[in-house]
Amino acid sequence: MKRKFYDELVKWEKENVKEPLLVIGARQVGKTWIIKSFCENTYPNYVYVNLEEQKDLISIFEENLTPEVILKKLSIVLGKTIDDKTVIVIDEIQQSERAITSLKYFCEAKENYRIICAGSLLGVKVKRFESSFPVGKVYIKHMFPMDFEEFLLALGEDALREGIKAAYSEMTQLPEAIHKKALGLYHDYLIVGGMPQLVKNYIDNHKNITMLNRDLQEYIRLAYLADMSKYVTNIAETAKIAAVYESIPRQLAKDNPKFKYKEIRDTAIKRDYYGPIDWLVASGMIYKINKLELPQVPIKAYEDADSFKIYLSDTGMLSNMCGLNPQDLFPDCHNTFKGAVIENYCIEQLIIHHKELYYFKPSESMEIDVITTINDDIIPIEVKSGRHKRSTSLNNYVEKYKPKYSIRISENNFGTSNNIKSVPLYAVFCI
């Protein structure tokens, strides 16, 4: 399946970047597959090691971190010649802080070593690195689940994808038949999500959403919970991380989905749960969207980090945790969790495209789902998920702050009215 992240790997190699590449992302988003695929297509020779499966290799990094010494030891253990021309892939590198430290020396060496590293909880390790992290000595890139555009490409819907992009560019309506087809695939995506394993299962089952093996999502969720206990030595801290993660569906189902500690447990306070939330953000399992106090530049100066919403990194996982079936997400259904899933989907698609997102709620009469910058302009985005009828909020915002334009995301076709761009839910990846 085509992944847009492949272009990041190509860019790293084409520009001959000296720093070793560090691929950060949640478990099961496809990091190992994309790296191996890239290496097989690009290099005549590469070595793959996994420090979780091959724990004995960790000892190679425990003493001398000189690149030549490390490569010599690897050559002996693996029984093959490894030199400065050999591309080395180190998976699950978070298992060894010394291995991460060694990247500094590979970067500073006279030879241009080609080192690519990945890890399921690498973001957590980077954030909590006990020794000095090799800042400026590694090339860090984040990988996410498949967005809806990649989902279309995986289904062989290249023409539909191009049609959506063209309609967005011109803000012209798609023919009703095409619009309905795109909405149908979007509804399936809400259940499937962007985990490659689930997308493949959907394709293998002839794109029949009722035949999707949703146990796969449960296995991934259990793997996430296992990671929490595996990589957090404090049992009480592990329980808090799991409690935050499991609370997200009911947090999002509220009319006001601002994160509340009391939704975790009655006695919960910020001091006890700030660390667990930070861990989940660093792991890539959740996204944290802060409140914006004022829509002015520089936008970062006006964020309120104490008021925030939390979303899951994969909408399919959220649908599964909410116990939703495909029919629960149809337009005429009023399931409690429907609005939460649709809003989560929009946030996920925007974050995958490296958008800095905020929400804005200055009063009871005004609440904007998303505020972001597009081409240096501060743009309000309203998500019509069926949870609220917020046109009044958007109109009040436009009247008071006069943005260059605003965006309304809904099941409606493309169009522009009163300087509001109507963007169908299946086209969020275009924004």
Backbone hydrogen bonds, N-H to C=O, Kabsch-Sander energy under -0.5 kcal/mol:
donor,donor_aa,acceptor,acceptor_aa,energy
6,Y,3,R,-1.5
7,D,4,K,-1.4
8,E,5,F,-1.2
9,L,5,F,-1.2
10,V,6,Y,-2.2
11,K,7,D,-2.4
12,W,8,E,-2.0
13,E,9,L,-2.0
14,K,10,V,-3.3
15,E,11,K,-2.5
16,N,13,E,-1.2
17,V,12,W,-2.1
21,L,115,I,-2.5
22,L,139,Y,-2.6
23,V,21,L,-0.6
23,V,117,C,-3.2
24,I,22,L,-0.7
24,I,141,K,-2.8
25,G,119,G,-0.8
29,V,26,A,-1.2
34,I,30,G,-2.2
35,I,31,K,-2.1
36,K,32,T,-2.5
37,S,33,W,-2.6
38,F,34,I,-2.3
39,C,35,I,-2.5
40,E,36,K,-2.6
41,N,37,S,-1.7
42,T,38,F,-1.3
43,Y,39,C,-2.5
47,V,87,V,-3.0
49,V,47,V,-0.5
49,V,89,V,-2.7
51,L,49,V,-0.5
51,L,91,D,-2.3
54,Q,50,N,-3.4
55,K,53,E,-0.5
57,L,54,Q,-2.0
58,I,55,K,-1.5
59,S,56,D,-1.0
60,I,57,L,-1.3
61,F,58,I,-1.6
62,E,59,S,-1.3
69,V,66,T,-0.6
70,I,66,T,-2.3
71,L,67,P,-2.7
72,K,68,E,-1.9
73,K,69,V,-2.2
74,L,70,I,-2.5
75,S,71,L,-2.3
76,I,72,K,-1.9
77,V,73,K,-2.5
78,L,74,L,-2.8
79,G,75,S,-1.3
80,K,75,S,-1.2
86,T,83,D,-1.7
87,V,45,N,-1.4
88,I,114,R,-2.4
89,V,47,V,-3.3
90,I,88,I,-0.5
90,I,116,I,-2.5
91,D,49,V,-3.2
91,D,89,V,-0.6
93,I,118,A,-2.2
95,Q,92,E,-1.8
96,S,93,I,-2.1
100,I,96,S,-1.6
101,T,97,E,-2.6
102,S,98,R,-2.0
103,L,99,A,-0.6
103,L,100,I,-1.1
104,K,101,T,-1.6
105,Y,101,T,-0.6
105,Y,102,S,-0.6
106,F,102,S,-1.8
107,C,103,L,-2.1
108,E,104,K,-2.0
109,A,105,Y,-1.0
113,Y,106,F,-0.5
113,Y,111,E,-1.4
115,I,113,Y,-0.8
116,I,88,I,-2.6
117,C,21,L,-3.2
118,A,90,I,-2.0
119,G,23,V,-0.9
122,L,119,G,-1.0
125,K,121,L,-1.8
126,V,122,L,-2.8
127,K,123,G,-1.8
128,R,124,V,-1.8
129,F,126,V,-0.8
135,V,133,F,-3.1
137,K,134,P,-2.1
139,Y,20,P,-3.2
140,I,138,V,-0.8
141,K,22,L,-2.6
143,M,24,I,-3.2
146,M,194,G,-3.0
151,F,147,D,-2.1
152,L,148,F,-2.2
153,L,149,E,-2.0
154,A,150,E,-2.6
155,L,151,F,-1.5
156,G,153,L,-1.3
157,E,152,L,-2.9
158,D,156,G,-0.6
161,R,157,E,-2.3
162,E,158,D,-2.3
163,G,159,A,-2.2
164,I,160,L,-2.4
165,K,161,R,-2.2
166,A,162,E,-2.3
167,A,163,G,-2.2
168,Y,164,I,-2.2
169,S,165,K,-2.3
170,E,166,A,-2.0
171,M,167,A,-1.5
172,T,167,A,-1.5
178,I,175,P,-0.6
179,H,175,P,-2.6
180,K,176,E,-2.6
181,K,177,A,-1.8
182,A,178,I,-2.6
183,L,179,H,-2.2
184,G,180,K,-2.2
185,L,181,K,-2.0
186,Y,182,A,-2.3
187,H,183,L,-2.5
188,D,184,G,-1.7
189,Y,185,L,-2.3
190,L,186,Y,-1.7
191,I,187,H,-0.7
191,I,188,D,-0.9
192,V,188,D,-2.9
193,G,189,Y,-3.1
198,L,195,M,-1.2
199,V,195,M,-2.1
200,K,196,P,-2.7
201,N,197,Q,-1.7
202,Y,198,L,-2.3
203,I,199,V,-2.2
204,D,200,K,-3.0
205,N,201,N,-1.4
206,H,203,I,-1.7
207,K,202,Y,-2.4
208,N,205,N,-1.5
209,I,207,K,-0.8
211,M,208,N,-1.9
212,L,209,I,-1.1
214,R,212,L,-1.4
216,L,213,N,-1.5
217,Q,214,R,-0.5
218,E,214,R,-1.3
219,Y,215,D,-2.4
220,I,216,L,-1.9
221,R,217,Q,-2.4
222,L,218,E,-2.4
223,A,219,Y,-2.1
224,Y,220,I,-2.3
225,L,221,R,-2.3
226,A,222,L,-2.3
227,D,223,A,-2.2
228,M,224,Y,-1.7
229,S,225,L,-1.4
230,K,226,A,-2.1
231,Y,227,D,-2.8
232,V,228,M,-0.5
235,I,233,T,-0.7
238,T,234,N,-2.2
239,A,235,I,-2.1
240,K,236,A,-1.6
241,I,237,E,-2.3
242,A,238,T,-2.4
243,A,239,A,-2.1
244,V,240,K,-2.3
245,Y,241,I,-2.2
246,E,242,A,-2.6
247,S,243,A,-1.1
248,I,244,V,-0.7
248,I,245,Y,-1.0
251,Q,247,S,-2.0
252,L,248,I,-2.6
253,A,249,P,-1.3
254,K,251,Q,-1.0
259,F,308,F,-3.3
263,E,260,K,-1.4
264,I,261,Y,-1.7
265,R,261,Y,-1.3
268,A,265,R,-1.8
272,D,269,I,-0.9
273,Y,269,I,-0.9
273,Y,270,K,-1.0
274,Y,270,K,-1.7
277,I,273,Y,-1.9
278,D,274,Y,-2.2
279,W,275,G,-2.3
280,L,276,P,-2.1
281,V,277,I,-2.3
282,A,278,D,-2.4
283,S,279,W,-1.8
284,G,280,L,-0.7
284,G,281,V,-1.0
285,M,280,L,-1.4
286,I,280,L,-1.2
287,Y,311,Y,-2.8
289,I,287,Y,-0.6
289,I,309,K,-2.9
290,N,288,K,-0.6
290,N,357,L,-0.6
291,K,304,D,-1.2
291,K,307,S,-2.5
292,L,359,Y,-3.0
293,E,291,K,-0.5
293,E,302,Y,-3.7
294,L,302,Y,-0.5
296,Q,294,L,-2.1
301,A,298,P,-1.5
302,Y,299,I,-1.5
303,E,300,K,-1.1
304,D,291,K,-3.3
305,A,303,E,-0.6
307,S,304,D,-1.2
308,F,306,D,-0.5
309,K,289,I,-2.4
311,Y,287,Y,-2.5
313,S,285,M,-2.2
318,L,314,D,-1.6
319,S,315,T,-2.7
320,N,316,G,-2.1
321,M,317,M,-2.4
322,C,318,L,-2.2
323,G,320,N,-1.1
324,L,319,S,-2.6
328,D,325,N,-1.6
329,L,326,P,-1.6
330,F,327,Q,-1.2
333,C,330,F,-2.0
335,N,328,D,-0.5
338,K,335,N,-1.1
339,G,335,N,-0.6
341,V,337,F,-2.2
342,I,338,K,-2.2
343,E,339,G,-2.4
344,N,340,A,-2.4
345,Y,341,V,-2.4
346,C,342,I,-2.0
347,I,343,E,-2.2
348,E,344,N,-2.8
349,Q,345,Y,-2.5
350,L,346,C,-2.0
351,I,347,I,-2.5
352,I,348,E,-2.3
353,H,349,Q,-0.8
354,H,351,I,-2.3
355,K,350,L,-1.5
357,L,355,K,-0.7
358,Y,371,I,-1.5
359,Y,290,N,-1.7
360,F,368,I,-2.2
363,S,366,M,-1.1
366,M,363,S,-1.2
368,I,360,F,-3.1
369,D,367,E,-0.5
370,V,381,I,-1.9
371,I,358,Y,-2.9
372,T,379,I,-2.0
374,I,377,D,-2.7
377,D,374,I,-1.6
379,I,372,T,-3.4
379,I,377,D,-0.7
381,I,370,V,-3.1
382,E,407,I,-2.9
384,K,382,E,-0.6
384,K,409,I,-3.5
385,S,383,V,-1.4
390,R,388,H,-0.8
394,L,390,R,-2.1
395,N,391,S,-2.8
396,N,392,T,-2.6
397,Y,393,S,-2.4
398,V,394,L,-2.7
399,E,395,N,-2.3
400,K,396,N,-1.9
401,Y,397,Y,-3.3
402,K,397,Y,-0.6
402,K,398,V,-1.6
406,S,419,N,-1.8
407,I,380,P,-2.2
408,R,421,K,-3.0
409,I,382,E,-3.5
409,I,407,I,-0.5
410,S,408,R,-0.5
410,S,423,V,-1.6
415,G,422,S,-1.1
417,S,420,I,-2.0
420,I,417,S,-1.7
421,K,406,S,-3.2
421,K,419,N,-0.5
422,S,415,G,-3.5
422,S,420,I,-0.5
423,V,408,R,-2.7
423,V,421,K,-0.7
425,L,410,S,-1.8
427,A,424,P,-2.2
428,V,425,L,-1.1
430,C,427,A,-1.9
431,I,428,V,-1.5
